[in-house]
Amino acid sequence: MTTPLDSRQLRAFMILARTGSFTRAAKELFLSQSAVSHAMKALEQEVGCRLLDRVGKKVALTQAGEQLLHHAEKILNEMQLARTALEHLGKWGQARLRIGASSTACRYILPPVLSEFKNDYPQCVINIGAGDAADAIESLQNNQIDLAIVLQPKHEDEFDLHPLFEDELAFVLAPSHPWATNGVTRAEVPKQHYILYQKNSYTLRLIEDYFRKEKMVLNTVMELGSMEAIKELVKLGLGISIIAPWIAEKELQEKSLVALPMGKRKLKRTWVIASRKNRRLSIAEETFIKLCRSFAGKMVTTL
């Protein structure tokens, strides 16, 4: 494989070709004449032919030198364009931001954050991959996304985690349910009909583990993949759910749903933004995380 030419030698060569003088080239490059001479000898050795004719203090290009100059101008111009593009990428929002998030995060967290983000980075191309936490983590591992809004993963040492907020799950039920008036009866908890988020979700595993420690088994569970559908079925009195109150903030304010604590022992979750381990974040990514954190306080509802 051919070794790429040294860009510093090419730049010195172009300046020398333009000025026709080692003295003037050295002055423009802030180098000594011997350093410029050494660079040209190294370049000639690299390409395997003579590039310059030295006549006294004057320098003229050989035919090979003229050919190299033609290509060097293109090479260094492309390198400058690349540098400029990267500077714009970092400074002016002409970037790409790939986000993985659950349907819940896409529905309730991302809209206000992205609305603010686009004001700061109008040229940024944003791609959003909706899926469960497991899907987002897998996409992150495969470099298909840059950031994942997820519940704190078990194998957290594999990622850099940027904490967002902590929420508490609660019983959510229709106002017509007896618990809405009389409060939660512990003995009745296992007997209720539950409408919960789908089985392979991390939240459902947290719920199952919670009741296992409470030495309870939920007898009847309907699993759905849509929080909106879950809330509508609960409104109709077809069962109760266990969700974070901020997901049902509108319904709770309208009093079409009621939220009650699950018990003395709380069931809490930690939301984070995960990125690949030891990867330096771009300015756009850092801004996105800060905006998410600024909205995080709105995600917490006191029961």
C-alpha positions as CSV (number, residue, x, y, z in Angstrom):
1,M,0.0,0.0,0.0
2,T,1.4,3.4,-1.0
3,T,2.1,5.8,1.9
4,P,0.1,9.1,1.7
5,L,2.2,12.2,1.1
6,D,2.9,14.5,4.0
7,S,0.5,17.5,3.8
8,R,3.1,19.8,5.5
9,Q,5.7,18.9,2.8
10,L,3.1,19.5,0.1
11,R,2.2,22.9,1.5
12,A,5.9,23.9,1.7
13,F,6.3,22.6,-1.9
14,M,3.4,24.8,-3.1
15,I,4.7,27.9,-1.4
16,L,8.2,27.3,-2.8
17,A,6.7,26.8,-6.3
18,R,4.8,30.1,-5.9
19,T,7.7,32.2,-4.5
20,G,10.5,30.5,-6.4
21,S,12.8,31.1,-3.4
22,F,13.8,29.1,-0.4
23,T,14.3,32.3,1.6
24,R,10.9,33.7,0.9
25,A,9.2,30.2,1.4
26,A,11.0,29.8,4.8
27,K,9.9,33.2,5.9
28,E,6.3,32.5,5.0
29,L,6.3,29.2,6.7
30,F,8.1,30.5,9.8
31,L,10.9,27.9,9.3
32,S,14.6,28.0,8.6
33,Q,15.8,27.6,5.0
34,S,17.5,24.3,6.0
35,A,14.2,22.9,7.3
36,V,12.5,23.8,4.0
37,S,15.3,22.2,2.0
38,H,15.2,19.1,4.1
39,A,11.4,18.8,3.6
40,M,11.8,19.1,-0.2
41,K,14.6,16.4,-0.2
42,A,12.3,14.1,1.8
43,L,9.4,14.8,-0.6
44,E,11.6,14.0,-3.6
45,Q,12.7,10.8,-2.0
46,E,9.1,9.9,-1.2
47,V,7.9,10.4,-4.8
48,G,11.1,8.9,-6.3
49,C,12.0,11.8,-8.7
50,R,13.4,15.3,-8.8
51,L,10.8,18.0,-8.4
52,L,12.9,21.2,-8.3
53,D,15.8,22.7,-10.3
54,R,18.0,24.9,-8.2
55,V,19.7,27.6,-10.1
56,G,21.6,29.8,-7.7
57,K,19.0,31.3,-5.3
58,K,16.2,30.7,-7.8
59,V,14.0,27.5,-7.8
60,A,12.1,26.2,-10.9
61,L,9.8,23.2,-11.2
62,T,10.8,20.2,-13.2
63,Q,8.1,18.5,-15.4
64,A,7.4,16.1,-12.5
65,G,7.2,19.1,-10.2
66,E,4.6,20.8,-12.4
67,Q,2.6,17.5,-12.4
68,L,2.7,17.3,-8.6
69,L,1.8,20.9,-8.2
70,H,-1.4,20.3,-10.2
71,H,-2.4,17.5,-7.8
72,A,-1.1,19.2,-4.6
73,E,-3.4,22.2,-5.2
74,K,-6.4,19.9,-5.4
75,I,-5.3,17.8,-2.4
76,L,-4.7,20.7,-0.1
77,N,-7.9,22.5,-1.3
78,E,-9.9,19.3,-0.4
79,M,-8.2,19.2,3.0
80,Q,-9.1,22.8,3.7
81,L,-12.8,22.1,2.7
82,A,-12.8,19.2,5.0
83,R,-11.4,21.3,7.9
84,T,-14.0,24.0,7.2
85,A,-16.8,21.5,7.1
86,L,-15.8,20.1,10.5
87,E,-15.5,23.5,12.0
88,H,-19.0,24.3,10.9
89,L,-20.2,20.9,12.1
90,G,-19.0,21.6,15.6
91,K,-19.7,25.4,15.9
92,W,-22.8,26.1,13.9
93,G,-25.1,23.1,14.3
94,Q,-24.6,21.6,10.8
95,A,-24.5,18.2,12.5
96,R,-26.3,14.9,12.7
97,L,-28.0,13.8,15.9
98,R,-29.3,10.2,16.1
99,I,-31.5,9.5,19.1
100,G,-33.0,6.3,20.3
101,A,-36.0,6.5,22.6
102,S,-39.0,4.5,23.8
103,S,-42.4,5.4,22.5
104,T,-43.1,7.0,25.9
105,A,-40.0,9.3,25.7
106,C,-40.9,10.1,22.1
107,R,-44.4,11.1,23.1
108,Y,-43.8,13.0,26.3
109,I,-40.1,14.1,26.5
110,L,-38.8,14.7,23.0
111,P,-41.3,17.2,21.5
112,P,-40.5,20.2,23.9
113,V,-36.8,19.4,23.9
114,L,-36.5,19.1,20.1
115,S,-38.6,22.3,19.7
116,E,-36.0,24.2,21.7
117,F,-33.0,22.4,20.2
118,K,-34.0,23.3,16.7
119,N,-34.0,27.0,17.6
120,D,-30.3,26.6,18.5
121,Y,-29.3,24.2,15.8
122,P,-31.6,24.8,12.8
123,Q,-29.3,23.0,10.4
124,C,-28.9,19.9,12.5
125,V,-30.3,16.7,10.9
126,I,-32.2,14.7,13.6
127,N,-33.0,11.0,13.3
128,I,-35.2,9.3,15.9
129,G,-35.4,5.6,16.4
130,A,-38.4,4.6,18.5
131,G,-38.3,1.3,20.4
132,D,-38.0,-0.2,23.8
133,A,-34.9,0.2,26.0
134,A,-33.4,-3.0,24.8
135,D,-33.7,-1.9,21.1
136,A,-32.1,1.5,21.9
137,I,-29.2,-0.1,23.8
138,E,-28.6,-2.5,21.0
139,S,-28.6,0.3,18.5
140,L,-26.2,2.3,20.7
141,Q,-23.8,-0.7,20.9
142,N,-23.9,-1.0,17.1
143,N,-23.2,2.7,16.5
144,Q,-26.6,3.2,14.8
145,I,-27.6,6.0,17.2
146,D,-25.6,8.5,19.2
147,L,-27.7,8.9,22.3
148,A,-30.4,6.7,24.0
149,I,-33.1,8.0,26.4
150,V,-33.7,5.0,28.5
151,L,-34.2,3.7,32.0
152,Q,-30.9,3.1,33.7
153,P,-29.5,-0.2,32.2
154,K,-28.3,-3.0,34.4
155,H,-24.9,-3.2,32.7
156,E,-24.2,0.5,33.2
157,D,-20.5,0.2,33.1
158,E,-20.7,-0.4,29.4
159,F,-21.9,3.1,28.7
160,D,-21.5,6.7,29.8
161,L,-24.7,7.6,31.6
162,H,-26.0,11.2,31.9
163,P,-28.8,11.2,34.6
164,L,-32.1,12.9,33.8
165,F,-34.7,12.4,36.5
166,E,-36.2,9.9,38.9
167,D,-39.9,9.0,38.8
168,E,-42.2,6.9,40.9
169,L,-44.7,4.4,39.6
170,A,-48.3,4.5,40.9
171,F,-51.6,2.8,40.6
172,V,-53.7,4.7,38.0
173,L,-57.4,4.0,37.8
174,A,-60.8,5.4,36.9
175,P,-62.6,7.7,39.3
176,S,-65.4,5.1,39.5
177,H,-63.0,2.4,41.0
178,P,-63.6,1.7,44.7
179,W,-60.0,2.6,45.5
180,A,-60.6,6.1,44.2
181,T,-62.8,6.7,47.3
182,N,-61.6,4.2,49.9
183,G,-57.9,4.0,49.1
184,V,-55.8,0.9,48.2
185,T,-56.7,-2.3,50.0
186,R,-53.6,-4.5,50.2
187,A,-55.5,-7.7,50.2
188,E,-57.3,-6.6,47.0
189,V,-54.1,-5.8,45.1
190,P,-53.4,-9.3,43.6
191,K,-57.1,-9.7,42.6
192,Q,-57.3,-6.6,40.4
193,H,-57.4,-6.7,36.6
194,Y,-54.2,-5.0,35.4
195,I,-53.5,-3.3,32.1
196,L,-49.8,-2.9,31.8
197,Y,-47.1,-2.0,29.2
198,Q,-45.9,-4.9,27.1
199,K,-44.1,-7.9,28.6
200,N,-40.6,-7.4,27.2
201,S,-40.4,-3.8,28.7
202,Y,-38.0,-3.0,31.5
203,T,-40.8,-1.3,33.4
204,L,-42.9,-4.5,33.5
205,R,-39.9,-6.4,34.8
206,L,-39.5,-3.8,37.6
207,I,-43.2,-4.2,38.5
208,E,-43.0,-8.0,38.6
209,D,-39.9,-7.8,40.8
210,Y,-41.6,-5.3,43.1
211,F,-44.6,-7.6,43.7
212,R,-42.4,-10.6,44.1
213,K,-40.6,-8.9,47.0
214,E,-44.1,-8.0,48.4
215,K,-44.9,-11.7,48.1
216,M,-47.8,-11.0,45.7
217,V,-48.7,-12.4,42.3
218,L,-50.9,-10.3,40.0
219,N,-53.6,-12.7,38.8
220,T,-54.9,-11.0,35.7
221,V,-52.7,-8.9,33.4
222,M,-53.5,-7.5,29.9
223,E,-50.4,-6.3,28.1
224,L,-50.5,-3.5,25.5
225,G,-47.8,-1.7,23.6
226,S,-49.4,1.8,23.7
227,M,-49.6,4.0,26.8
228,E,-52.5,5.9,25.1
229,A,-54.5,2.7,24.7
230,I,-53.7,1.7,28.3
231,K,-55.1,5.0,29.6
232,E,-58.2,4.8,27.5
233,L,-59.0,1.3,28.7
234,V,-58.4,2.4,32.3
235,K,-60.8,5.3,31.8
236,L,-63.5,2.8,30.7
237,G,-63.1,0.9,34.0
238,L,-61.7,-2.2,32.3
239,G,-58.8,-2.4,34.8
240,I,-56.1,-0.4,36.6
241,S,-52.6,0.3,35.4
242,I,-49.2,1.0,37.0
243,I,-47.5,3.9,35.3
244,A,-45.6,7.1,36.2
245,P,-48.2,9.9,36.9
246,W,-46.4,12.3,34.5
247,I,-47.5,10.1,31.6
248,A,-51.1,10.7,32.6
249,E,-50.7,14.4,33.7
250,K,-53.4,15.7,31.4
251,E,-55.9,13.0,32.5
252,L,-55.1,13.5,36.2
253,Q,-55.7,17.2,35.9
254,E,-59.0,16.6,34.1
255,K,-59.8,14.0,36.9
256,S,-60.6,11.4,34.3
257,L,-58.0,9.2,36.0
258,V,-56.8,9.0,39.6
259,A,-53.2,8.1,40.8
260,L,-52.6,6.4,44.1
261,P,-49.3,5.4,45.8
262,M,-48.4,1.7,45.5
263,G,-47.6,1.4,49.2
264,K,-45.1,2.3,51.8
265,R,-42.3,0.9,49.7
266,K,-41.9,3.0,46.6
267,L,-41.2,1.8,43.1
268,K,-38.9,4.3,41.5
269,R,-37.1,4.4,38.2
270,T,-34.1,6.4,37.0
271,W,-34.1,7.8,33.5
272,V,-30.7,8.5,31.8
273,I,-29.3,9.4,28.5
274,A,-26.7,6.8,27.5
275,S,-23.8,7.2,25.1
276,R,-21.0,4.9,24.1
277,K,-18.2,4.6,26.6
278,N,-15.5,7.2,26.6
279,R,-16.8,8.9,23.4
280,R,-16.4,12.6,23.3
281,L,-19.8,14.3,22.9
282,S,-20.3,16.9,20.2
283,I,-21.5,20.4,21.1
284,A,-25.0,19.5,19.7
285,E,-25.2,16.4,21.8
286,E,-24.2,18.3,24.9
287,T,-26.8,20.9,24.2
288,F,-29.5,18.2,23.7
289,I,-28.6,16.6,27.1
290,K,-28.8,20.0,28.8
291,L,-32.2,20.7,27.3
292,C,-33.4,17.3,28.4
293,R,-32.3,18.0,31.9
294,S,-34.0,21.4,31.9
295,F,-37.3,19.7,31.2
296,A,-36.7,16.8,33.6
297,G,-38.2,18.6,36.6
298,K,-41.6,18.6,34.8
299,M,-41.5,14.8,34.6
300,V,-41.8,14.3,38.4
301,T,-45.3,14.3,40.0
302,T,-45.7,14.3,43.7
303,L,-48.3,11.8,44.9
